[in-house]
Amino acid sequence: MTPGVYRYKATLFPPVVAQRERIGFTAENMAAVEPRLAFFEADGVTPRTINFEETTALLAGAIQELTACVATDDPRGCLRALEGR
């Protein structure tokens, strides 16, 4: 997941909301990492928005894994193992 700068689609939001730049994740980026992290348009292919409920669970799990790695005798080895997945 790579954060970036984006704007809401003007076709879906009022101009006052759509014109503001935002920092965060895009549905396209999240879907590329894990399709269950996005909701899709009716075509089933085009990402529409982020599934924040699932994203929160995934991020919490990642934090738990990193915390466990730091507590080991070989944190660098543990982190390399996580990166290799």
Contacts in CASP RR format, 6 or more apart in sequence:
PFRMAT RR
TARGET T0000
AUTHOR 0000-0000-0000
METHOD contacts of the structure
MODEL  1
MTPGVYRYKATLFPPVVAQRERIGFTAENMAAVEPRLAFFEADGVTPRTI
NFEETTALLAGAIQELTACVATDDPRGCLRALEGR
1 25 0 8 1.000
1 29 0 8 1.000
1 30 0 8 1.000
1 33 0 8 1.000
2 25 0 8 1.000
2 29 0 8 1.000
3 23 0 8 1.000
3 24 0 8 1.000
3 25 0 8 1.000
4 23 0 8 1.000
4 24 0 8 1.000
4 25 0 8 1.000
4 26 0 8 1.000
5 21 0 8 1.000
5 22 0 8 1.000
5 23 0 8 1.000
5 24 0 8 1.000
6 21 0 8 1.000
6 22 0 8 1.000
6 24 0 8 1.000
6 26 0 8 1.000
7 18 0 8 1.000
7 19 0 8 1.000
7 20 0 8 1.000
7 21 0 8 1.000
7 22 0 8 1.000
8 17 0 8 1.000
8 18 0 8 1.000
8 20 0 8 1.000
8 22 0 8 1.000
9 18 0 8 1.000
10 18 0 8 1.000
10 19 0 8 1.000
12 18 0 8 1.000
25 50 0 8 1.000
25 55 0 8 1.000
26 47 0 8 1.000
26 50 0 8 1.000
27 38 0 8 1.000
27 39 0 8 1.000
27 47 0 8 1.000
27 48 0 8 1.000
27 49 0 8 1.000
27 50 0 8 1.000
28 38 0 8 1.000
28 47 0 8 1.000
30 37 0 8 1.000
30 38 0 8 1.000
30 47 0 8 1.000
30 50 0 8 1.000
30 51 0 8 1.000
30 55 0 8 1.000
31 37 0 8 1.000
31 38 0 8 1.000
31 40 0 8 1.000
31 47 0 8 1.000
34 58 0 8 1.000
36 51 0 8 1.000
36 54 0 8 1.000
37 50 0 8 1.000
37 51 0 8 1.000
37 54 0 8 1.000
37 55 0 8 1.000
37 58 0 8 1.000
38 47 0 8 1.000
38 48 0 8 1.000
38 49 0 8 1.000
38 50 0 8 1.000
38 51 0 8 1.000
39 47 0 8 1.000
39 48 0 8 1.000
39 49 0 8 1.000
39 50 0 8 1.000
39 51 0 8 1.000
40 46 0 8 1.000
40 47 0 8 1.000
40 48 0 8 1.000
41 47 0 8 1.000
41 48 0 8 1.000
65 82 0 8 1.000
66 79 0 8 1.000
66 82 0 8 1.000
68 78 0 8 1.000
69 75 0 8 1.000
69 77 0 8 1.000
69 78 0 8 1.000
69 79 0 8 1.000
69 82 0 8 1.000
72 78 0 8 1.000
END
